[in-house]
């Protein structure tokens, strides 16, 4: 079902299911022979969500390669490698930011992200997690039941990013006078283009000089390419339905021409450096993900590090 302006979700439906899929990929990547990442919370969180399709993936009862369409360039088989590189990028961003003295972080649309629990944060670190109330409540309760404790001062901000999240963030103790490390991971495609701009405007208004921002963006493509991309996504998910998981991923995002993230942030006083996923994979010694003319390969994604 296509998105609507006021839609909501849990971690088994709509956009929330993509957070569970990403956590499943992190769980599989953690089990790799020579893992690039270690997210010990990913598999238990996926199991707790209770989507049988994802649980069977993380346990090995389902093999991603058997679920992919040969004609689609978007493959579930590529997810663990891609998410290992992506996770390493954002983990390293936080490490570098804290080494530079930043002691305030914000994770936007945090989903099943467990960085507040698994990273070795320095003393005096405050980590704000912003997401839908149901998502925040589920993750907080599940990790508490596991006996997990945050490794920083974790502040959960239960609010939809379409609402007045800057006020909610301030009410949770956010200090706009201190430099902040922000991440927007796997988020922009699920926002309309104008909402992406508003998000960046709000981040900039809340960021003191010295703040840093890490984002993930997909380059603009033509209308013809968008139609091919939609068809590729439909093909990519056809076999999933045979295993009881029905979700039309092609309906979850918002199309339309977007402002280039780096150019937009430059106008707001930031300076950005972009690295494509293909380069992240190569830098980390991971297998390349094939790129094709339909512009839906995960390897086309660009990761920006910006400083104000």
SERO-4910 file (N, C-alpha, C, O; in steps of 0.05 Angstrom, whole numbers):
BEGIN
 pado doro    nc1    nc2    nc3   cac1   cac2   cac3    cc1    cc2    cc3    oc1    oc2    oc3
  Unk    A     17    -24      0      0      0      0     18     25      0     36     27     16
  Unk    A     12     44    -19     29     69    -19     27     84      7      8     81     22
  Unk    A     48    101     11     49    117     36     28    138     36     19    147     15
  Unk    A     20    147     60      2    170     63     15    189     83     34    182     96
  Unk    A      4    213     84     17    234    100     19    228    130     38    236    143
  Unk    A     -1    214    140     -2    209    169      0    180    176    -10    171    197
  Unk    A     12    163    159     14    135    164     32    129    188     51    144    193
  Unk    A     27    107    201     43     98    223     51     69    219     40     56    201
  Unk    A     70     60    235     79     32    231     91     22    256     99     37    274
  Unk    A     93     -5    257    110    -18    277    133    -31    263    137    -26    239
  Unk    A    148    -47    276    172    -58    264    167    -83    246    186    -95    236
  Unk    A    142    -90    243    134   -112    226    120   -103    201    113   -119    183
  Unk    A    114    -77    199     98    -67    176    111    -42    164    127    -28    177
  Unk    A    103    -37    139    111    -12    124    140     -6    128    158    -23    126
  Unk    A    146     20    133    174     28    135    188     14    158    212      9    157
  Unk    A    173      8    179    185     -6    202    197    -32    195    217    -40    207
  Unk    A    185    -46    176    196    -72    167    224    -69    154    240    -88    155
  Unk    A    229    -46    142    256    -42    131    277    -40    153    300    -49    149
  Unk    A    270    -29    176    288    -28    198    295    -56    208    317    -62    215
  Unk    A    274    -74    208    279   -101    216    296   -116    196    313   -132    203
  Unk    A    291   -110    170    307   -123    149    337   -115    152    355   -131    148
  Unk    A    341    -89    157    369    -80    161    382    -93    185    405   -101    184
  Unk    A    367    -96    207    377   -109    231    384   -138    224    404   -149    234
  Unk    A    367   -151    208    372   -179    200    398   -180    184    414   -199    188
  Unk    A    403   -161    167    428   -160    152    452   -156    170    473   -168    166
  Unk    A    449   -139    190    471   -135    209    476   -161    225    499   -167    231
  Unk    A    455   -175    232    458   -200    246    474   -220    230    491   -234    240
  Unk    A    467   -223    204    481   -241    186    510   -232    183    528   -249    183
  Unk    A    514   -206    179    541   -196    176    558   -201    201    582   -206    199
  Unk    A    546   -200    224    560   -205    249    570   -234    251    590   -240    264
  Unk    A    556   -252    237    563   -280    238    583   -288    216    590   -311    214
  Unk    A    591   -269    200    610   -275    178    636   -286    189    643   -282    212
  Unk    A    650   -300    172    675   -313    180    695   -293    191    708   -298    211
  Unk    A    698   -270    178    716   -249    188    699   -223    189    702   -206    172
  Unk    A    682   -220    210    662   -199    210    674   -171    211    693   -166    226
  Unk    A    662   -153    196    671   -125    197    658   -110    220    668    -90    230
  Unk    A    634   -120    229    619   -107    251    612   -128    271    613   -152    266
  Unk    A    605   -119    295    596   -137    316    571   -124    329    573   -107    347
  Unk    A    548   -133    320    523   -123    332    508   -146    345    492   -160    332
  Unk    A    515   -152    370    504   -175    384    474   -171    390    461   -191    398
  Unk    A    464   -147    388    436   -142    394    418   -146    369    393   -148    372
  Unk    A    429   -147    346    413   -148    321    395   -173    320    371   -170    316
  Unk    A    407   -197    323    390   -221    321    369   -223    342    346   -228    335
  Unk    A    375   -218    368    353   -219    388    331   -199    382    307   -205    387
  Unk    A    337   -175    372    317   -156    366    300   -165    342    275   -162    343
  Unk    A    312   -177    322    297   -187    299    278   -209    309    255   -210    301
  Unk    A    289   -227    325    272   -249    335    248   -238    351    226   -248    349
  Unk    A    253   -217    366    231   -205    383    210   -192    366    186   -193    374
  Unk    A    217   -181    343    197   -169    325    177   -191    317    153   -186    315
  Unk    A    187   -215    311    169   -237    306    160   -241    277    141   -256    272
  Unk    A    174   -228    258    168   -234    230    183   -259    222    208   -259    220
  Unk    A    169   -280    216    181   -306    211    201   -305    189    222   -318    190
  Unk    A    195   -290    168    213   -288    145    241   -278    153    261   -289    145
  Unk    A    242   -257    170    268   -246    178    281   -264    199    306   -267    199
  Unk    A    265   -276    216    277   -294    236    291   -318    222    312   -326    230
  Unk    A    278   -329    202    290   -351    187    314   -343    172    333   -359    168
  Unk    A    316   -318    163    340   -308    150    363   -307    169    385   -317    163
  Unk    A    359   -296    193    382   -294    212    390   -320    223    413   -323    232
  Unk    A    372   -340    224    380   -366    234    392   -384    213    403   -406    219
  Unk    A    390   -376    188    400   -392    166    381   -411    154    388   -427    136
  Unk    A    356   -411    164    336   -429    153    327   -421    125    318   -437    109
  Unk    A    330   -395    119    326   -385     92    352   -374     82    367   -360     97
  Unk    A    359   -379     57    383   -367     44    374   -345     26    357   -348      8
  Unk    A    386   -321     29    378   -298     13    382   -303    -17    365   -294    -33
  Unk    A    403   -318    -24    408   -323    -52    385   -338    -65    380   -335    -89
  Unk    A    371   -355    -50    348   -370    -60    323   -353    -63    303   -362    -75
  Unk    A    323   -329    -52    299   -312    -52    301   -290    -73    282   -275    -77
  Unk    A    324   -287    -86    329   -265   -104    320   -272   -133    321   -296   -141
  Unk    A    312   -252   -147    306   -255   -176    331   -250   -192    345   -230   -188
  Unk    A    337   -268   -210    361   -266   -226    362   -241   -243    384   -231   -249
  Unk    A    339   -231   -251    338   -208   -269    339   -181   -254    342   -160   -267
  Unk    A    336   -182   -228    336   -157   -213    364   -151   -203    378   -169   -193
  Unk    A    372   -126   -205    399   -119   -194    398   -113   -165    419   -110   -152
  Unk    A    373   -110   -153    371   -107   -124    367   -134   -112    347   -147   -118
  Unk    A    386   -143    -96    385   -170    -86    388   -170    -55    405   -156    -44
  Unk    A    372   -187    -43    373   -190    -14    400   -202     -6    410   -197     16
  Unk    A    412   -217    -24    438   -230    -19    460   -209    -14    479   -214      0
  Unk    A    456   -185    -26    476   -164    -23    474   -149      4    492   -134     12
  Unk    A    451   -152     17    446   -136     41    467   -138     63    476   -118     73
  Unk    A    474   -162     72    493   -164     94    520   -150     89    530   -136    107
  Unk    A    530   -152     65    556   -139     58    551   -108     58    568    -93     69
  Unk    A    529   -100     45    524    -71     44    519    -59     71    529    -37     77
  Unk    A    504    -73     88    499    -63    115    523    -64    133    525    -48    152
  Unk    A    541    -83    128    566    -83    144    582    -58    137    592    -45    156
  Unk    A    584    -51    112    599    -27    104    585     -2    114    599     17    124
  Unk    A    559     -1    112    544     22    121    546     25    151    551     48    161
  Unk    A    543      4    166    546      5    195    573     14    203    576     30    221
  Unk    A    594      4    190    621     11    197    625     41    192    639     55    207
  Unk    A    613     52    170    616     80    164    605     97    186    618    116    196
  Unk    A    580     91    195    568    108    216    581    103    243    583    122    259
  Unk    A    589     79    249    603     74    274    629     90    275    636    103    295
  Unk    A    644     90    252    669    105    251    664    135    253    680    150    265
  Unk    A    642    144    242    635    173    244    632    181    273    643    201    281
  Unk    A    618    165    288    614    171    317    641    169    332    646    186    349
  Unk    A    657    150    325    683    148    338    700    173    333    711    184    352
  Unk    A    701    182    308    717    205    302    705    230    315    720    247    324
  Unk    A    679    232    316    666    256    328    672    257    358    678    279    369
  Unk    A    671    235    372    676    235    401    706    239    406    713    252    426
  Unk    A    723    229    389    752    234    392    758    264    389    778    273    399
  Unk    A    741    278    374    745    307    370    733    323    393    734    347    393
  Unk    A    721    309    412    710    322    436    680    326    437    670    337    456
  Unk    A    666    317    416    636    320    416    624    300    436    632    277    437
  Unk    A    606    310    453    594    293    474    563    293    472    550    287    492
  Unk    A    552    299    449    523    299    445    518    287    417    528    298    397
  Unk    A    501    266    415    496    253    390    466    250    387    451    248    406
  Unk    A    457    251    362    428    247    355    426    227    333    438    230    312
  Unk    A    411    206    338    406    185    317    377    189    308    358    184    323
  Unk    A    373    198    283    347    204    273    335    179    260    349    165    245
  Unk    A    309    173    265    296    149    256    313    125    264    323    110    247
  Unk    A    316    122    290    336    102    301    328     73    296    346     56    296
  Unk    A    303     67    293    295     39    287    306     20    307    303     23    332
  Unk    A    319     -2    297    331    -22    315    361    -17    318    376    -35    325
  Unk    A    370      7    313    398     15    318    404     12    348    389     23    364
  Unk    A    425     -2    354    432     -7    382    459      6    389    473     -3    408
  Unk    A    466     27    375    492     40    381    494     51    409    515     52    420
  Unk    A    471     60    420    472     71    447    479     49    467    486     55    490
  Unk    A    478     23    459    483      1    476    510    -13    469    522    -25    487
  Unk    A    518    -12    444    541    -29    436    567    -14    431    588    -26    431
  Unk    A    565     12    427    590     27    422    603     35    449    589     38    469
  Unk    A    629     38    448    644     46    472    645     77    474    665     89    466
  Unk    A    623     88    483    621    118    485    639    128    507    643    115    527
  Unk    A    650    152    504    666    164    525    649    174    549    624    176    546
  Unk    A    661    179    571    647    189    594    634    216    587    645    232    572
  Unk    A    610    221    598    596    246    594    581    247    567    572    269    560
  Unk    A    578    224    554    565    224    528    534    221    531    525    204    546
  Unk    A    519    238    516    490    236    515    482    228    486    491    241    467
  Unk    A    466    207    484    457    198    457    426    200    457    412    187    472
  Unk    A    416    216    438    387    219    434    379    201    411    391    202    390
  Unk    A    358    185    416    346    169    395    318    179    388    301    180    406
  Unk    A    314    185    363    288    196    355    274    177    336    285    169    316
  Unk    A    249    169    343    234    152    325    205    151    334    197    163    354
  Unk    A    188    137    318    160    135    325    157    122    352    172    105    360
  Unk    A    137    131    367    133    121    395    132     91    397    144     80    416
  Unk    A    118     77    379    116     48    381    143     35    377    149     15    389
  Unk    A    159     46    359    185     35    353    204     39    377    217     20    386
  Unk    A    204     63    388    220     69    412    212     51    435    230     39    449
  Unk    A    186     48    440    177     32    463    185      3    460    193    -10    479
  Unk    A    182     -8    435    189    -36    431    219    -41    436    226    -60    451
  Unk    A    236    -25    424    265    -29    427    273    -26    456    289    -42    466
  Unk    A    263     -5    469    271      0    497    263    -24    515    279    -33    531
  Unk    A    239    -33    512    229    -55    528    244    -81    522    251    -96    541
  Unk    A    249    -87    497    262   -112    489    291   -113    500    299   -133    510
  Unk    A    305    -91    497    333    -90    507    333    -92    537    351   -104    548
  Unk    A    314    -79    551    313    -81    580    308   -110    589    320   -119    608
  Unk    A    290   -124    574    285   -152    581    309   -170    577    312   -190    590
  Unk    A    326   -162    558    351   -176    553    372   -170    575    393   -184    576
  Unk    A    367   -150    591    387   -142    611    408   -124    600    429   -119    613
  Unk    A    403   -113    576    422    -95    564    420    -67    576    399    -58    583
  Unk    A    443    -54    579    444    -27    590    459     -9    571    479    -17    560
  Unk    A    449     16    567    463     34    550    491     40    560    497     40    584
  Unk    A    509     45    541    537     52    548    541     82    548    564     92    550
  Unk    A    519     97    545    519    126    547    493    135    560    476    118    566
  Unk    A    490    161    564    465    171    575    445    172    551    445    191    535
  Unk    A    429    151    549    410    148    526    384    163    533    372    159    554
  Unk    A    376    180    514    351    195    517    333    188    493    339    195    471
  Unk    A    311    173    498    293    165    477    273    188    472    260    197    491
  Unk    A    271    196    447    252    217    440    231    205    421    236    201    397
  Unk    A    208    199    433    187    184    418    169    203    403    149    213    413
  Unk    A    177    209    378    161    227    362    166    221    332    188    214    324
  Unk    A    145    225    316    148    223    287    163    247    277    158    269    285
  Unk    A    182    242    258    197    264    247    180    283    231    190    305    224
  Unk    A    156    276    224    138    295    211    125    315    230    112    334    221
  Unk    A    129    310    256    118    328    276    140    346    287    162    347    275
  Unk    A    135    360    308    154    380    318    176    366    335    177    369    360
  Unk    A    193    352    321    214    337    336    235    355    348    247    348    368
  Unk    A    242    378    336    262    395    349    253    404    377    270    404    395
  Unk    A    228    410    381    218    417    408    220    393    427    229    396    450
  Unk    A    212    370    417    213    345    434    242    339    441    248    330    463
  Unk    A    260    343    422    289    338    428    299    357    449    313    349    468
  Unk    A    292    383    447    300    402    468    289    395    495    302    398    515
  Unk    A    263    386    495    251    379    521    264    354    533    262    350    557
  Unk    A    277    338    517    292    315    527    319    322    537    334    305    547
  Unk    A    327    348    535    352    356    546    373    363    526    396    369    533
  Unk    A    366    364    500    386    371    479    395    400    483    378    418    488
  Unk    A    421    404    480    433    431    484    443    441    457    464    431    448
  Unk    A    429    459    445    437    469    419    462    486    420    473    494    399
  Unk    A    471    493    444    496    508    446    521    491    445    543    502    444
  Unk    A    518    465    445    540    446    444    542    433    417    522    427    405
  Unk    A    566    428    407    569    414    381    556    386    383    557    373    404
  Unk    A    544    378    362    529    353    361    538    335    338    545    346    316
  Unk    A    538    309    342    542    290    320    515    278    313    503    265    329
  Unk    A    506    282    288    480    273    279    484    251    258    504    251    243
  Unk    A    466    232    257    465    213    235    437    210    225    417    209    240
  Unk    A    434    209    198    409    202    185    416    178    166    424    182    143
  Unk    A    411    155    177    419    130    163    394    116    152    375    111    167
  Unk    A    394    111    126    371     97    114    345    113    117    324    100    121
  Unk    A    346    139    115    322    155    121    311    171     98    287    172     93
  Unk    A    329    184     82    320    204     63    300    193     42    281    206     35
  Unk    A    303    168     33    285    157     13    257    153     23    238    151      7
  Unk    A    253    153     49    226    150     61    214    177     68    193    178     81
  Unk    A    227    199     59    216    226     63    211    238     36    226    234     17
  Unk    A    189    254     33    186    269      8    209    288      5    221    296     25
  Unk    A    216    296    -20    239    314    -24    238    339     -7    259    347      4
  Unk    A    214    351     -5    213    376     11    217    370     41    227    387     56
  Unk    A    209    346     50    213    339     78    243    334     84    253    339    106
  Unk    A    257    324     64    286    321     67    299    348     72    316    351     89
  Unk    A    291    368     57    301    395     60    295    406     88    312    418    101
  Unk    A    270    402     97    262    412    123    279    399    145    286    412    165
  Unk    A    284    373    142    300    359    162    328    371    163    338    376    185
  Unk    A    340    376    140    367    388    140    366    416    151    385    425    164
  Unk    A    345    431    145    342    458    156    341    457    187    354    473    200
  Unk    A    325    439    197    323    436    227    349    428    239    356    438    260
  Unk    A    362    408    227    388    400    238    407    424    239    421    428    259
  Unk    A    408    439    217    426    462    216    419    483    237    437    494    250
  Unk    A    394    488    241    385    508    261    392    499    290    396    516    307
  Unk    A    394    473    294    400    462    321    429    457    325    437    451    348
  Unk    A    446    461    305    474    453    307    492    477    312    493    496    297
  Unk    A    507    475    334    528    494    339    551    490    321    555    469    309
  Unk    A    568    511    318    592    507    302    609    484    314    610    481    338
  Unk    A    620    469    296    636    445    305    620    420    304    630    398    309
  Unk    A    593    422    297    577    399    295    584    383    270    596    393    251
  Unk    A    576    357    270    581    339    248    556    324    241    539    319    258
  Unk    A    553    317    215    529    303    206    537    282    186    553    287    167
  Unk    A    527    257    190    532    236    171    505    227    159    486    223    174
  Unk    A    503    226    132    478    220    119    483    200     97    505    195     88
  Unk    A    460    188     88    461    169     66    441    179     45    418    186     51
  Unk    A    450    180     20    433    191     -1    435    175    -27    457    164    -32
  Unk    A    414    174    -42    414    161    -68    412    182    -90    395    200    -88
  Unk    A    430    181   -110    429    201   -131    403    202   -145    389    182   -147
  Unk    A    396    226   -156    371    229   -172    373    212   -197    394    209   -209
  Unk    A    350    201   -206    349    187   -231    325    197   -247    308    211   -237
  Unk    A    325    191   -273    304    201   -291    278    186   -285    278    165   -272
  Unk    A    256    196   -296    230    183   -293    231    155   -305    219    137   -294
  Unk    A    244    152   -328    246    126   -341    261    107   -323    254     83   -320
  Unk    A    283    117   -311    298    100   -293    282     93   -268    285     71   -257
  Unk    A    266    112   -259    249    107   -235    229     84   -240    225     67   -223
  Unk    A    218     84   -264    199     63   -271    214     36   -273    203     16   -263
  Unk    A    238     36   -284    253     11   -284    260      2   -256    260    -22   -250
  Unk    A    267     22   -239    274     15   -211    250      3   -197    253    -16   -182
  Unk    A    226     14   -201    202      3   -189    198    -26   -198    191    -43   -182
  Unk    A    202    -31   -224    198    -58   -234    219    -77   -222    213   -100   -216
  Unk    A    244    -68   -220    265    -84   -208    258    -91   -179    262   -114   -170
  Unk    A    247    -72   -164    240    -78   -136    217    -98   -134    216   -115   -117
  Unk    A    198    -95   -153    176   -115   -153    187   -143   -158    179   -162   -145
  Unk    A    205   -145   -177    216   -171   -183    232   -182   -160    232   -206   -154
  Unk    A    246   -163   -146    263   -171   -124    248   -184   -101    259   -200    -86
  Unk    A    222   -176    -98    207   -185    -75    187   -207    -81    172   -216    -64
  Unk    A    185   -216   -106    165   -235   -114    167   -261    -99    147   -272    -89
  Unk    A    191   -271    -96    195   -297    -83    191   -295    -52    186   -316    -39
  Unk    A    192   -271    -41    188   -268    -13    159   -276     -5    155   -288     17
  Unk    A    140   -271    -23    112   -277    -16    108   -307    -13     90   -315      3
  Unk    A    123   -323    -27    120   -352    -24    128   -361      4    121   -383     12
  Unk    A    143   -344     18    151   -351     45    136   -335     66    145   -332     89
  Unk    A    113   -324     58     95   -311     77    100   -282     83     88   -271    101
  Unk    A    118   -270     68    124   -242     74    116   -225     50    127   -226     29
  Unk    A     95   -208     55     84   -192     33     87   -162     40     73   -152     58
  Unk    A    105   -150     27    110   -121     30    120   -110      4    141   -119     -6
  Unk    A    107    -90     -7    115    -78    -32    134    -56    -27    126    -33    -22
  Unk    A    160    -62    -27    180    -42    -21    180    -18    -40    188      4    -33
  Unk    A    171    -23    -64    170     -1    -84    151     21    -76    153     43    -86
  Unk    A    132     15    -58    112     34    -49    121     50    -24    107     69    -16
  Unk    A    143     43    -12    150     55     13    165     82     11    163     98     30
  Unk    A    178     86    -10    193    111    -13    178    133    -27    155    128    -37
  Unk    A    190    156    -28    178    179    -42    196    187    -65    220    189    -63
  Unk    A    183    190    -88    198    197   -112    199    227   -116    188    242   -100
  Unk    A    212    236   -137    214    264   -143    243    273   -141    260    261   -128
  Unk    A    248    295   -155    275    307   -156    283    317   -128    267    333   -116
  Unk    A    306    310   -119    315    319    -92    339    337    -95    355    335   -114
  Unk    A    342    355    -76    366    372    -76    389    354    -68    387    336    -52
  Unk    A    412    360    -81    436    346    -74    443    352    -45    444    376    -37
  Unk    A    449    332    -29    453    336      0    477    354      5    474    373     21
  Unk    A    499    350     -8    523    366     -4    518    395    -12    526    413      3
  Unk    A    506    399    -35    501    426    -44    482    441    -25    486    464    -19
  Unk    A    461    427    -17    441    439      1    454    447     28    450    469     38
  Unk    A    470    429     39    484    434     64    505    456     62    509    472     80
  Unk    A    518    458     39    537    479     34    524    507     38    536    525     49
  Unk    A    500    509     28    485    535     30    478    541     59    473    564     66
  Unk    A    478    521     76    471    524    105    496    526    122    494    526    147
  Unk    A    519    527    110    544    531    125    559    506    132    577    506    149
  Unk    A    553    484    118    568    459    123    587    454    100    585    466     78
  Unk    A    606    436    104    624    427     83    624    397     84    627    384    105
  Unk    A    619    385     60    614    356     59    633    341     41    644    352     22
  Unk    A    638    316     49    654    297     32    636    273     28    626    261     47
  Unk    A    633    264      3    617    241     -3    634    217    -12    654    220    -25
  Unk    A    625    194     -3    638    169    -10    617    149    -20    598    143     -5
  Unk    A    619    138    -44    599    119    -54    602     92    -39    624     85    -30
  Unk    A    580     77    -38    581     51    -26    602     33    -39    616     18    -25
  Unk    A    605     35    -65    625     19    -79    653     24    -67    669      5    -65
  Unk    A    659     49    -59    685     55    -47    687     45    -19    708     35    -10
  Unk    A    665     47     -3    665     36     24    671      6     23    686     -4     40
  Unk    A    658     -8      5    663    -37      3    692    -42     -3    705    -60      9
  Unk    A    703    -28    -23    731    -32    -30    750    -25     -7    769    -40     -2
  Unk    A    745     -3      7    762      5     29    762    -15     52    782    -17     66
  Unk    A    740    -29     55    738    -49     77    744    -77     68    739    -96     83
  Unk    A    753    -81     43    760   -107     34    737   -125     30    739   -150     32
  Unk    A    713   -114     24    689   -129     20    683   -133    -10    692   -117    -27
  Unk    A    668   -154    -16    662   -159    -44    646   -137    -56    628   -125    -43
  Unk    A    651   -131    -82    636   -110    -96    607   -119   -101    602   -143   -104
  Unk    A    589   -100   -101    562   -104   -109    559    -95   -138    566    -73   -145
  Unk    A    548   -113   -155    546   -105   -184    530    -80   -187    509    -76   -174
  Unk    A    538    -63   -206    523    -39   -213    512    -43   -241    524    -56   -258
  Unk    A    489    -31   -246    476    -35   -272    463     -9   -281    463     11   -266
  Unk    A    452     -9   -305    441     16   -316    414     23   -305    404     45   -311
  Unk    A    402      6   -288    375     13   -278    377     30   -253    356     38   -242
  Unk    A    401     36   -243    406     55   -222    392     47   -195    385     65   -180
  Unk    A    389     21   -190    378     13   -164    398     -3   -148    391    -14   -127
  Unk    A    423     -5   -157    443    -20   -142    449     -6   -116    451     19   -115
  Unk    A    453    -21    -95    461    -10    -69    488      4    -71    494     22    -56
  Unk    A    504     -4    -91    531      7    -94    530     37   -103    550     51   -101
  Unk    A    507     46   -112    504     74   -121    500     93    -98    503    118   -102
  Unk    A    493     83    -75    487    101    -52    512    117    -44    534    106    -46
  Unk    A    507    142    -36    530    159    -28    527    165      2    506    171     12
  Unk    A    550    165     15    551    170     44    567    196     48    590    199     40
  Unk    A    553    215     61    565    242     65    573    246     94    558    239    112
  Unk    A    596    257     98    605    267    124    607    298    121    622    308    104
  Unk    A    592    312    138    590    341    136    598    354    162    593    343    184
  Unk    A    612    377    161    620    392    185    611    421    182    612    433    161
  Unk    A    602    431    205    592    459    205    613    476    219    609    500    222
***
